[in-house]
Amino acid sequence: MSSILDEYEDSQARARSRPAGLPYQQQRLGGTGIGQSGYISARLEEEKPIFSKQRIDFSPPSAISHLVVCNNQLCMCLGKDTLLRIDLGKPDQPNQIEVGRKDDARIHKLFLDPSGSHLLISLTSSECLYLNRNSQKVRSLSRWKGHLIESVGWNKHLGSESNTGPILVGTSQGQMYEAEVVVSEDRLFNYSPDLFFKYVYSLEEDGSPAPVCCLEIERITEAKLFVIATTRKRLYQFVGRAPEAGEQQPFQPIFSQYADSLPSFQEFPVSLGYSEISFYTSKLRTSPRSFAWMMGNGVLYGTLDYSRPDSLLSDVKVWEYSADIEPQLEPPRSIVLTQFHFLLLLSDRVKAICTLNGQLVFEDVFPDKFGRLLRMIKDSVTGQIWIYTEKAVFRYHIQKESRDVWQMYMNMGKFDLAKEYCKDRPECLDTVLAKEADHCFQNKKYVESAKYYALTQRYFEEIALKFIEAKQEEALKEFLLRKLKNLKLEDKTQLTLLVTWLTEIYLNWLGTLEGDEGKQIQFDTTREEFRKFLSGSKIKECLHNNRSTIYDLLASHGNVEDMVFFSVIMQDYERVVAHHCQHDDYSAALEVMSKYQDPALFYKFSPVLMQHIPRLVVDAWVGMQRRLDPKNLIPALVNYSQIGSSEQIGEAIRYLEFCVHQLDVTDQAIHNYLLSLYAKYKPKALLWYLEQGGSNANQTHVYYDLKYALRLCAENGHHRACVHIYKTMELYEEAVDLALQMDVDLAKSCADMPEEDEELRKKLWLKIARHVVQEEKDVKKAMVCLSSCNLLKIEDILPFFPDFVTIDHFKEAICSSLQEYNKHIDELKQEMEEATESAKRIREDIQEMRNKYGVVESQEKCASCDFPLLNRPFYLFLCGHMFHSDCLLQEVIPHLSPYKQTRLEELQRKLVTSNQAKSRQRPKEGEGSDRGQQSRDQIKADIEDIVAAECIYCGELTIKSIDKPFIEPQKCEEENNSWL
């Protein structure tokens, strides 16, 4: 069913439906202009009204007497006993049902459940009928007979399409019944759908029964239920346990507790003869939030507070009927409650009253041609409002009902609610915040007002001056902080201004509080707050770009501690360390360096720290491991190892040893410096260090400068160290000469070192022997030297002995030497005999070879070309292989070394030249011809020595060529292409 309005009626309705008594709409931001907020407020077109009416394009065939709507299911009564059902989702498929009553009974009221599935029809004959949405048949409820039904309280949580669930029914006699209607098409025989219908309670007014005008059932929690029932002048509240599914007589326990005492109720003296209550629920299947009760004195409205134990009604107000409403003559007919308004239906118009201030905000007058307005209904699911007369049906749409609510809340001082309803409208939110800030400022809540001012678009200078004039530095600081928080990073100028100003404010506070013992806690709190401000991530870049200004501010206030803190934030650790050093707080300086582990800081400040806390400094160096380059620390080590105490020297040696042994540093400067410290201050470790490096200069772990080490050890008189260095430098003669001055055994160890040079070893041992004989004059020790070296003979050292020495001292040595000579002579004799025998066998082999021959058959072929062998000159090898001379030459040349290939080419050229010369000259007899022939024979012999020295298949050439490829690399690509 479409919603179409006549153009004429639409224009007339808009003219009549003008706002009335709408002060808050008059106060709205209108026109075009720039307000204090800085927002431009412009209305480009007229806003649509909150309540817009549409007439349904429907002409009833007979007068409409009743209409109910719920969940898009519309049911109306036409004439006496015709029901018209319309699914508003399918308006073109109406369903008409005849009640079929033959008596004079008429329909009194219609009741439709929230799901739109169950329709109860109350008749004037005190009967009740039932119609299910899925059924075409109206059923009579036999147990309900004799009761004129005035109201029904539906159970929203336990009902279904075929079952109403437990419900409450109110009658015109003030009685309340609990009932349940169940429908089932599966049964073969007719039956009454009313499952039960039992009395639970009676309502009275002035001592007599009063009709139950309205009933509402709502679940507070899973286990708690409340029932609101109204009569003409009273509003009753019942609270009890919520029924469970399948429970018999679920409402009986709730009402039984009020058997001896009246429930809580509200009563008013004036009666309309009836009353009506409406509820507003924000979401489907949730409990109502507010109510509005239309009664004789006016409209009682308020909220529902489910936490209250006695009465759920809260913030209750009474709106008294205006002068144009005469309850006794033309009483209001219906009421509907929305989120912020309640609508009253009069005989010819609709009035909307705002529940926030009780003022009339909308009035819609209906033309007389439609007849008197009968009733107004609200679809609790869709929120649409329906009004009907006997001739027409109207529908109201509610659009943006809360759009102007923020102003009302703002004027009422309920700023939180005002902000809630304009949070998606920045210009309105700014107005609310400004109003709230002004309110707080007027009430001397300066800090709180600063928070709100910072969120507005009010001029910055205006607000700042406002706090300055009021001498409220705390509020000014809060305002600046909030403004700073709201700025973007791109607003660099504003950031710089606020950060600098706030820094000055904090420093002034700290300067005022410092030194006052009574304000020490406040001073500490302010300092902590200031440092937290400086540590903010948002202003980090701003502080870095303006750090010189901040340093100047801190210095001007003499705030050294916060300057150090700021330096740490800026990672200006050099300034922090320098500050600690200037104040002789070397441990603190080292702590900063160790914490941030910047090598540059260690290189710069280690010389100063090493002078005062050498052990801690070296511990820090060791903790840095490989992050420090020891070469860059040498200035600190050299400076204070020369002028420092033994502690400083010891710590320097400890660090250098750590570098050498733990970090495996190979830098020569480090090793040289450690060597110098050993030589001067720790001589016992010097020789051990040198021996650890080895005694071979070519070894990779000798990292010190040998010449520098030799000079250093010589200057400090460390002769054994000098001997070791001489050995390392392979200056064995100098090593032996120096060792003989101290220890003969040391000299002996030096003399044995040149193992591959026997001549030098013999020379060194002779030096030792001469020293023993001539200097120590110890013949026995000389004999020991003679036995220690197998290169020395007795005759080598005899010249060193004086003439008066008797032979008895070295008789044994002489005898031993003679025995060795005899043994050597015997060995030479044996070798001569073996050589003579070998020569004899060679001569026999040569003679045998001269008589050796081979037989070549006529059918033999060349092993290389496979042609008959006897056709050309050939070679026959002992292995049996036979080759043409030219074939053998081709096979051998690739395997020859470059030198032999060159030599072979040269011999071939000589042979060709010699043959050509022979052919040009006439043969001559005599000596010249013989010499030429001999020369050619020699060339041929040389060629044969190269070519035919061994069989190409069985000799070494084949073995050596085993790792060569079958195809030469330069011909490999050509060979591959030939296969494609």
Secondary structure, DSSP 8 states (H G I E B T S, - for coil): --B---HHHHHHHHHHS---S-HHHHTS--SSEE-TTS-EE--SS----SEEEEEBS---SS-EEEEEEETTEEEEEETTTEEEEEETTSTT--EEEE----SS--EEEEEE-TTS-EEEEEETTS-EEEEETT-S--EE-GGGTT--EEEEE--TTT--SSB--SEEEEETTSEEEEEEEB--TT-SS----EEEEEEEEE-EETTEE----EEEEEEEETTEEEEEEE-SSEEEEEEEE---TT-SSTTHHHHHTTSSS--EEEE-S---S--EEEEE-SSTTS---EEEEE-SSEEEEEEE-TT-SS--EEEEEEEE--TT--TTTS---EEEE-SSEEEEE-SSEEEEEETTT--EEEEEE--GGG----EEEE-TTT--EEEE-SS-EEEEEE--TTTTHHHHHHHHT-HHHHHHTTTT-HHHHHHHHHHHHHHHHHTT-HHHHHHHHTTS-S-HHHHHHHHHHTT-HHHHHHHHHHHHHHS-TT-HHHHHHHHHHHHHHHHHHHHHHTT-GGGHHHHHHHHHHHHHHHT-STTHHHHHHTHHHHHHHHHHTT-HHHHHHHHHHTT-HHHHHHHHHHTT-HHHHHHHHHHHT-HHHHHHHHHHHHHH-HHHHHHHHHHHGGGS-GGGGHHHHHHHHHHS-HHHHHHHHHHHHHHHHTS----HHHHHHHHHHHHHH-HHHHHHHHHHH-S-TTSTT--S-HHHHHHHHHHTT-HHHHHHHHHHTT-HHHHHHHHHTT-HHHHHHHHTS-TT-HHHHHHHHHHHHHIIIIIS--HHHHHHHHHH-TT--HHHHGGGS-TT--GGGGHHHHHHHHHHHHHHHHHHHHHHHHHHHHHHHHHHHHHHHHT------TT-B-TTT-SBGGGS-EEE-TTS-EEEHHHHHHHHGGGS-HHHHHHHHHHHHHHHHHHHHHHHS----SHHHHHHHHHHHHHHHHHHHHHSSS-TTTSHHHHHGGGS-SS-HHHHHHHHHHT-
